[in-house]
Amino acid sequence: MTLLTTVFAAIICTIIWYRNAPKSQMKIGILCWMYWGASLMWLVDAVFEYAEIHDEYFTPAPIDMLNDFYLGLSVVALGLIIWLVILLAKDPKGVVKSVLFKKKI
């Protein structure tokens, strides 16, 4: 479930990035790289787990699937948080800068 969750997040993010590719103001490419990297990590994990337990890999317990889904959602949420911090630090539209240096009368 972790692999599926991160792959779906990566695909959705890539579609959003591709539709807005020429502008690229929101730094969505960074988010895509994080999600594709997480997907690759979970793919390698799945290959090694399959090599270890063989056919049992395809019949997980429901509680294990739920735990894996929560872990996948946590990875997606952490990616969004990191992207948001990067976005606020880079401030492509100058919103944070204008708020911080706003002169008071």
C-alpha contacts under 8 A as a table, 3 or more apart, distances in Angstrom:
res1	aa1	res2	aa2	distance
1	M	4	L	5.05
1	M	5	T	5.97
1	M	65	M	6.19
1	M	66	L	7.97
1	M	68	D	5.36
1	M	69	F	5.07
1	M	72	G	6.82
2	T	5	T	5.15
2	T	6	T	6.20
2	T	42	W	6.73
2	T	68	D	5.35
2	T	69	F	5.62
2	T	70	Y	7.99
2	T	71	L	6.35
2	T	72	G	4.19
2	T	73	L	7.76
3	L	6	T	5.41
3	L	7	V	6.00
3	L	39	S	5.71
3	L	42	W	5.17
3	L	43	L	6.35
3	L	46	A	7.95
3	L	72	G	7.26
4	L	7	V	5.10
4	L	8	F	6.06
5	T	8	F	5.34
5	T	9	A	6.25
5	T	69	F	7.00
5	T	72	G	5.44
5	T	73	L	6.83
5	T	76	V	7.84
6	T	9	A	4.96
6	T	10	A	5.98
6	T	35	Y	5.99
6	T	36	W	7.49
6	T	38	A	6.52
6	T	39	S	5.38
6	T	72	G	6.26
6	T	73	L	7.95
6	T	75	V	7.55
6	T	76	V	6.58
7	V	10	A	4.96
7	V	11	I	6.08
7	V	35	Y	7.19
7	V	36	W	6.99
7	V	39	S	5.51
8	F	11	I	5.09
8	F	12	I	6.12
9	A	12	I	5.23
9	A	13	C	5.99
9	A	35	Y	6.61
9	A	76	V	7.03
10	A	13	C	5.08
10	A	14	T	5.94
10	A	32	C	5.72
10	A	35	Y	4.89
10	A	36	W	5.59
10	A	39	S	7.66
11	I	14	T	5.06
11	I	15	I	6.20
12	I	15	I	5.21
12	I	16	I	6.33
13	C	16	I	5.12
13	C	17	W	6.06
13	C	28	I	7.22
13	C	31	L	7.10
13	C	32	C	5.68
14	T	17	W	4.91
14	T	18	Y	5.95
14	T	29	G	7.65
14	T	32	C	5.81
15	I	18	Y	5.08
15	I	19	R	6.21
16	I	19	R	5.29
16	I	20	N	6.43
16	I	28	I	7.79
17	W	20	N	5.27
17	W	21	A	5.53
17	W	24	S	7.56
17	W	28	I	5.68
17	W	29	G	6.25
17	W	32	C	7.71
18	Y	21	A	4.88
20	N	23	K	5.78
20	N	24	S	6.20
21	A	24	S	5.31
24	S	27	K	5.78
24	S	28	I	7.01
24	S	29	G	7.73
25	Q	92	P	5.86
25	Q	93	K	7.45
26	M	87	L	6.79
26	M	92	P	6.91
27	K	30	I	5.79
27	K	31	L	7.37
27	K	83	W	7.98
27	K	87	L	6.74
28	I	31	L	5.10
28	I	32	C	6.33
28	I	83	W	7.96
29	G	32	C	4.95
29	G	33	W	6.26
30	I	33	W	5.20
30	I	34	M	6.34
30	I	83	W	7.01
31	L	34	M	5.13
31	L	35	Y	6.25
31	L	79	G	6.76
31	L	80	L	7.23
31	L	83	W	5.96
32	C	35	Y	5.22
32	C	36	W	6.03
33	W	36	W	5.19
33	W	37	G	5.92
34	M	37	G	5.09
34	M	38	A	6.17
34	M	79	G	6.58
35	Y	38	A	5.01
35	Y	39	S	6.07
35	Y	76	V	7.39
35	Y	79	G	7.18
36	W	39	S	4.91
36	W	40	L	6.13
37	G	40	L	5.10
37	G	41	M	6.20
38	A	41	M	4.97
38	A	42	W	6.21
38	A	75	V	7.87
39	S	42	W	5.16
39	S	43	L	6.07
40	L	43	L	4.97
40	L	44	V	6.27
41	M	44	V	5.32
41	M	45	D	6.27
42	W	45	D	4.84
42	W	46	A	6.03
43	L	46	A	5.01
43	L	47	V	6.23
44	V	47	V	5.13
44	V	48	F	6.30
45	D	48	F	5.29
45	D	49	E	6.04
46	A	49	E	5.03
46	A	50	Y	5.98
47	V	50	Y	5.16
47	V	51	A	6.19
48	F	51	A	4.99
48	F	52	E	6.25
49	E	52	E	5.04
49	E	53	I	6.21
49	E	54	H	7.73
49	E	57	Y	7.19
50	Y	53	I	5.38
50	Y	54	H	4.82
50	Y	55	D	7.39
50	Y	57	Y	5.68
51	A	54	H	5.62
53	I	56	E	5.78
53	I	57	Y	6.14
54	H	57	Y	5.88
55	D	58	F	5.88
55	D	59	T	7.48
56	E	59	T	5.32
56	E	60	P	6.90
57	Y	60	P	6.28
60	P	64	D	6.33
60	P	65	M	6.55
61	A	64	D	5.23
61	A	65	M	6.44
62	P	65	M	5.03
62	P	66	L	6.21
63	I	66	L	5.03
63	I	67	N	6.13
64	D	67	N	5.06
64	D	68	D	6.08
65	M	68	D	5.06
65	M	69	F	6.07
66	L	69	F	5.00
66	L	70	Y	6.24
67	N	70	Y	5.14
67	N	71	L	6.22
68	D	71	L	4.97
68	D	72	G	6.11
69	F	72	G	4.98
69	F	73	L	6.19
70	Y	73	L	5.05
70	Y	74	S	6.08
71	L	74	S	4.95
71	L	75	V	6.26
72	G	75	V	5.11
72	G	76	V	6.30
73	L	76	V	5.02
73	L	77	A	6.07
74	S	77	A	5.03
74	S	78	L	6.01
75	V	78	L	5.07
75	V	79	G	6.11
76	V	79	G	5.09
76	V	80	L	6.30
77	A	80	L	5.04
77	A	81	I	6.24
78	L	81	I	5.02
78	L	82	I	6.19
79	G	82	I	5.19
79	G	83	W	6.08
80	L	83	W	5.02
80	L	84	L	6.02
81	I	84	L	5.03
81	I	85	V	6.25
82	I	85	V	5.16
82	I	86	I	6.24
83	W	86	I	5.08
83	W	87	L	5.97
84	L	87	L	4.92
84	L	88	L	6.08
85	V	88	L	5.16
85	V	89	A	6.07
86	I	89	A	5.03
86	I	90	K	6.04
87	L	90	K	5.26
87	L	91	D	5.73
87	L	92	P	7.32
88	L	91	D	4.95
88	L	96	V	6.98
91	D	94	G	5.21
91	D	95	V	6.61
91	D	96	V	6.30
91	D	97	K	7.37
92	P	95	V	7.97
94	G	97	K	5.27
94	G	98	S	6.14
95	V	98	S	5.24
95	V	99	V	6.28
96	V	99	V	5.16
96	V	100	L	6.10
97	K	100	L	5.18
97	K	101	F	6.01
98	S	101	F	5.38
98	S	102	K	5.65
99	V	102	K	5.28
